[in-house]
Amino acid sequence: MLKDLLHVGIGSVMVVKEKMEEELKVLQEKGKISTTDAKSFIESISKKGEEEDARVKAKIKEMLKEVIDELGLATKKDLEELLSKRS
């Protein structure tokens, strides 16, 4: 479910990026913005989007670890240690 939520978020970002590219193309055709400025803007937005994506993923991972700790759930590492002690 969490993966689906992330995919929806990423999909939304991609739709926004595509719409912005379309609008910038219209502005280019009307001579309101240069091709160089448009490309620079798109690159800047893409970079910020990637940074935000990484930040959100890290925050979600941190939050999930906190929830697991609060609930006292065994992690994969805990289970592997337990199994290695049994052998």
C-alpha positions as CSV (number, residue, x, y, z in Angstrom):
1,M,0.0,0.0,0.0
2,L,2.8,2.4,0.9
3,K,4.5,1.6,-2.4
4,D,1.3,2.4,-4.3
5,L,1.1,5.7,-2.5
6,L,4.7,6.6,-3.5
7,H,3.9,5.6,-7.1
8,V,0.9,7.8,-7.1
9,G,3.0,10.7,-5.8
10,I,5.7,10.1,-8.4
11,G,3.0,9.8,-11.1
12,S,1.5,13.1,-10.1
13,V,4.9,14.8,-10.3
14,M,5.5,13.4,-13.8
15,V,2.1,14.8,-14.9
16,V,2.9,18.2,-13.5
17,K,6.3,18.1,-15.3
18,E,4.7,17.2,-18.6
19,K,2.1,20.0,-18.2
20,M,4.9,22.5,-17.4
21,E,6.9,21.4,-20.5
22,E,3.8,21.9,-22.6
23,E,3.2,25.4,-21.3
24,L,6.9,26.3,-21.7
25,K,6.7,25.1,-25.3
26,V,3.7,27.4,-25.9
27,L,5.6,30.3,-24.4
28,Q,8.6,29.5,-26.6
29,E,6.4,29.5,-29.7
30,K,4.9,32.8,-28.8
31,G,8.4,34.2,-28.2
32,K,7.8,34.9,-24.5
33,I,10.7,32.7,-23.3
34,S,13.9,31.6,-24.9
35,T,14.7,27.9,-25.5
36,T,17.7,28.2,-23.2
37,D,15.6,29.6,-20.4
38,A,13.0,27.0,-20.8
39,K,15.5,24.1,-20.8
40,S,17.2,25.6,-17.7
41,F,13.9,26.0,-15.9
42,I,12.9,22.3,-16.7
43,E,16.3,21.1,-15.5
44,S,15.9,23.1,-12.3
45,I,12.4,21.8,-11.6
46,S,13.5,18.2,-12.4
47,K,16.5,18.5,-10.0
48,K,14.3,19.9,-7.2
49,G,11.7,17.1,-7.8
50,E,14.4,14.4,-7.5
51,E,15.7,16.0,-4.3
52,E,12.2,16.2,-2.8
53,D,11.5,12.6,-3.8
54,A,14.6,11.5,-2.0
55,R,13.7,13.6,1.0
56,V,10.2,12.2,1.2
57,K,11.4,8.6,0.8
58,A,14.0,9.1,3.6
59,K,11.3,10.6,5.9
60,I,8.8,7.8,5.2
61,K,11.6,5.2,6.0
62,E,12.4,7.0,9.2
63,M,8.7,7.1,10.2
64,L,8.3,3.4,9.5
65,K,11.3,2.5,11.6
66,E,9.8,4.6,14.5
67,V,6.4,2.8,14.1
68,I,8.1,-0.6,14.1
69,D,10.1,0.3,17.2
70,E,7.0,1.7,19.0
71,L,5.0,-1.5,18.2
72,G,7.9,-3.7,19.3
73,L,7.8,-5.6,16.0
74,A,10.7,-7.9,15.0
75,T,12.7,-6.7,12.1
76,K,14.3,-8.9,9.5
77,K,17.6,-8.4,11.3
78,D,16.1,-9.6,14.6
79,L,14.7,-12.7,13.0
80,E,18.0,-13.5,11.3
81,E,19.9,-13.2,14.6
82,L,17.4,-15.4,16.3
83,L,17.7,-18.0,13.6
84,S,21.5,-17.9,13.7
85,K,21.4,-18.6,17.5
86,R,19.2,-21.6,16.9
87,S,21.6,-23.2,14.5
